[in-house]
Amino acid sequence: MAIFERKHYGDVISNKLAAYIMYNIKENDIEYTAKENNLSPHFLTGIIRGNIYLTEENNFAVQQLFERCCSNYMKANKNDRDIINELILSCND
């Protein structure tokens, strides 16, 4: 699943995507995904927080982390998902 296009490289990820990841991340998701992609957890966290630009080299790690977060979201109960949705909608892009 590709969520980024070439036009996204050189920019930070959107606030809504960052919020979705942050609200749906579970313990060790960043560490596991970073290790799978030969990145440091600090570097991957920097991308999510908007301190590091998205590139062709690091976009796959962000996509994998997003997929893990989607899985976490789907496992959450409906009330938690509703709360998460409200929080994400309140983010500005």
N, C-alpha and C positions, 0 to 999 in steps of 0.2 A: 504494500500500500504506500503510495507516494503522497505525501502531504505538502511537499515543497516543490517549487519549480525554480529554474535557474534565476528568475527575477528576484527571488527571495534571498539569494546569496549576497552577503555584504551588509545585510540588515540584521537587526535583532529580531527574535521571534515576537509575535504579537502578544499583547497583554492578556488577551483571552486564552490563547494557547498556553502561555506560562501559568495562568491561574488554573486552568484545567489540570495541568500536570501537577502543580503544587497541591491542589486540593484532593488529588486522587493518588498521590504517591504513597507507597508503603515502605516500611523499613527495608533497607538494602536494595531498593529498586535502582537508585542512582549508582551505587557501588557495583552492582551486578552488570548493569548496562554499560557503564564505563569500562569495566574490565573486559567485557565481550568485544569492545571496540578499540581496545588499546589506548584508552584515554584515562586521565585521572578523574576521580569523582569531583574534585574541585573545579576542573575545567568544564565538565558537563553541567555542574551546578551554575557556573558562570554564564553558560549559554542560556539556561532556563531563567536566570535572574536578569538577563538582558545586559550583562557586562561584557559578553563576548559575542561577536557576530556569527551568524550562521554561514557555513561554507559548504562547498561540495564535499569536502573531506569529513565534516562532522555532522552533516544532516542525517545520515543513516542512524547514528546513535540517538538523536533526538526523536526520530521516527520510532525507533524501537522502544524508547522510554514512553512515548505517547501510547503505543500499543499496550504496554504493560499497564498504564494508567487506565486505558479503556477497559481492560479486563478487570481491574480493581473496581472501577465504577459500576460495571455490570454485576459484580458480586455484592455490592452495597445494597442495603434495604431501600425501599422507595422513599421513605422520609429523608434519609441521608442524601439520596440523589437529588431530591427536591431542594434541599438546603444548598447543596453544591451548585445546582443550576442557578439559584438566586445569586449566590456569591459571584459566579462567573459572569452573569449578565450585568452585574454592577461594575465590572471592570471597564475601563476606558481604553480604547485603542488609539 
